[in-house]
């Protein structure tokens, strides 16, 4: 259920990237202004990560997941009703707050469900859901935009999320072991100064920050770039955009095996090599002259970026 929740999450998140150029035309927004719209989500999503962890510890994974999915689904629907730049930015900020609470709750759920020796495989498998959702999104969203318009696409994605949260609430009612685990966490608090002075935490922060610059930028702008600069149709977007995400999903799944098989005890070397490869293929995208070359380099960049990202989480 957590895996499916992530898929829904990334379909809803990816919808704005596919619809961005159409939103710009409808609301008469410049490319620079659309950048503000795209960034509004990421700012609130990032700022919600720490409060999301606190809420998870206080109220448990079950309640936090339900509220998070219900909130982001509601504001996915509301995105389709946006009437101005101001309304759109506020809606996307609130959407980001809803999604921002989900990662902490979902990762804690996995932590509670699996023994220590199985968590790396569970984490890397779960991360692959992000790319599955990003791959599925164009196949669902693009045809709806092409036939019914971008507003209907957001309404439809939000309704799917509401249906999912109802199913989640019914199937995964809280159990006594979760209450006990939540109580154990609440009784074992770590001072903030200990967290903020942890060198490994800051190393992790910098690695993920660098990797996210690649994927969040490409996730936000590649559909618009292909539509406007390369003049690819929505039908072309539906099969071109998912390919890098599929490669990234494969990378997330195999990262645990590669890490244990070839880089056990040398995890930083794996992160360095895969990050360097991702950077090299990004430069290849910049230099590419044809659409096929752009997509080929993007697929390779996503694959190696995914290996690095999954390695940091594990």
N, C-alpha and C positions, 0 to 999 in steps of 0.2 A: 504493500500500500504506500509506503514511503517512496518507493521507486516510481510508482505511477503518479504520486503527488508531484515529484520533481518534473516528470514529463509534462504534466498540466502546467506547472510553473513556467517552464521554458517555452511552451507553446504560447502562453499568454504574454511572456516577456518578448518573444520574437515577433509577435504580431505587429508591434509598433515599428520595427525596422522595415518590414515588408510594406507597411502602409504609409511610411513617412512621406514619400514623394506625393502621394495622393492627398494626404492631410495638408501638405504645403500648398497644393493647388486649390483645395477646397477653402482653406482658411486664409489664403493669400500670404503665406509665410515664406521668408527667404531661407536659403540653406543654412545661414548662420543662426537664424532663429530656431530652425528645426534642431540644430545642435543643442540649444538650450532645452528643448523639449526632451531630447534623448538623454541628456545629462541629469535632468530633474529626477528621474527614477533612480539613477545610480547613486546620487548624493544621499537621498533618504534611505535607500537600501543599505548603503555602507554604514550610515549613522545608526541604523536600527540593529546592527549585528550584536553589539554589546548589550543593549537593553533586551534584545531577543534572548540571549543566554540567561540573563537575570530572570526574565519572565518564565523561561522554561524551568529553571531551578525552583521558582516560587510556586508555579501553578501546575507543573508537570507537562510531559510531552503531549498528552492527549488533548488537553484544553488549548495549549499553545498552537498546535498544528491546526486544529479546527478553526480557531479565530484567524490565524494567518491565511489559510486558504479561502475562508469565507470573505475576508477583507479584500484580498487581492482580486478575487473573482468579481466582487461587487464593483470595484473600481475599474476592472476590465470592461464591464458593462457600461459604466459611466463614461469611459473614454469615447465610446461610440456616440455619446450625447454631447460631447464638447462643442461649444459654440464660439470660443475665442481662444486666443493664445493664453491668457491668464487662467481661464478655466481648465485648459488642457494641462498646463504646468502644475496646477494645484492637484488635479486628479492623478497625474503621474507621480507626484510626490507621495500622495496617500497610497497609491498602488505599491510604491517602493517600501513604504513602512510595513504593509501587509506581507510582502515577500521577504522582507528582512528578518522577520521572526522565525521563518521556516527552517533555515539551515541549522541553527543551534538545536532546535527541537528534534529535527530529523536525525542529526548525528548522534544526539544523546539516546534516541530510540534504538539506533543500531548498536551503540555501546552497551545498552542494557540487554539487547537480544542475543548478542554473540559473545562467546568466551574470548579472552585476550588473543589467543593464537589464531583465531579466525577473523579478527577485526580488519586486518589489512585487506584481505580478499573481499570482505563485505563492503568496506569503504570504497575500494577501487571499482567494484561492481556497481555500487550506488551512484558514484560520480558519472559513470557511463550514461546514466539516465538523463543527465543534463544535455548531452549531445544527441541522444535519441529524440528528446523533445525538440531541440533546435532543428533536427533533421526532418521531423514530422511536420513542424509548423508550416513551412512553405507549401507543402502538399495539401494542407487543409485551408490555410488562410488565403493563399494566392487565388485559388478558384472562386472562393466566396467573394473576394474583392472584385475579381473580374466580372462576376455575374450579378452580384447584389450590392456592391460598394463596400468601402472600408468600415463604415459605421456598423453594418450588419455583421461584419466579421468579428468585431469586438463584442457585440451582443452575444453572438453564438459561442465564442470562446469563454465568456464569463458564465454563461448558463451551464456549459460543460463543467466548469469548476464548481459551481453550486451543487450540481448533481453528484460530483465526486465527493464533496465534503459531507453530504448526507450519507452516502455509502460508507465512507470512512467512519463517521460517528456511530453508525449502527454496527459495523463489523468489529471495530476495535474499541469496545468499551473498556474503561480502565480496570486493571486488575490489582489485587492486593500487593503483588510484588512490585508494581510500579510505584504505589503509594509508599511502600517501605524504602524503595530506592531513592525516591524524591526526598523523603525524610532524612535519609543518610547523607545526601548531598547538602541539604540545608544545614545539617549539623557539622559539616566539615568545610567551612568557608576558608578561602585563601585570601590573605590581605592583598589589596590592590597594588601596594608597593612591591610585593613579591612577584606579581604578575608582570608589571611594567618594567621591572629590572631583570627579567629573564632574557638573556642574550639569544637563546634559540628562538624565542617568540618573535623577536625583532628580525632575525634572519629569515624566518618563515614569512613575516610580513613583507619584507623587501622582495623576496623571490616571487610571491604571489602577486604583489603589486606590479612588478615588471611583466609577468606573464599575462596579467589581466589587461594591461595596456594593449596588448596584441589582440586578444579575443574580444574584449568589449568594444574596441574600436571597429574591428572587422564585423562583429555581429551587428553593430548599429548601422554601419554605412555601406556594406557590400551590396545588399539588395538595391539601395538607392543608386549606388555607383553603376551597377549592371543595367538598371533601368534607364538612367539618364545619360551616362557617359558612353556606355556600350550599346545602348538601345536594344537591350534584350527584352523580349515580351514576358508577361507574367507566367506564361506557360514555360518559358525557358528558366525563369527564376525558380519555378517549382521543382526542377530537377537539378539545377546548378548549385543553388544555395545549400541543399542538404549534404552534398558530397563531402565537404570539409568536416562537417559535424559527424558524419558516419566514420570518417577516418579518426577523428578525435575520440569517438566512443570506443573504437577498437583499441586505440592507444591506452585509454583508461582501464580497459579490461586486462590487457596484457602487461600493464606496468608493474603490477605486483609480482608476476612471474619473473619478469626481467630483473627487477630489483633484487629478488631473493636469489635468482640463479646466477647472475653475472656481477652484481654490485653489492653483495652483502658485506657490510663493513666499510663500503666505499660509496655510500649513498650520495654524498656531496659531488663526487665525480660524475655520477649519473645525471644529477640536476644540472651541472655545468655543461656537460656534453649535449644533452637534449635541448637546453636553453640556447646554446650556441647554434645548434642545427636549426631551431625555430627562427632565430634571428637571420641566419643565412638565407633561408627560404623566403622570409619576409622581404629581404632585399631583392630576391628573384622576382617576387610579385611586382615590386616597384619598377624593375627593368623590363618586365615582360611586355611584348608588343601585341600579342594576340590574346583573345579571351581564353582560349584553351590553355595557354601558358600561365595566365593569371590564376585560373582555377587549379591547375596542376601544382603550382607553387603554394597556393593557399592550402590545398589538401595536405601537402607535406609539412607545412608550418603548423597546422592544427594538430597533426599526428604527434610531432615531437613536443609541441607545447603541452599536449595532454599527458604525455609520458612524464614530463617535468612536474606538472601540476599534481597529478595523482601521486607521484613520488613524495612530494612535500606533505601531502595529507597523511600518507601511510607512515 
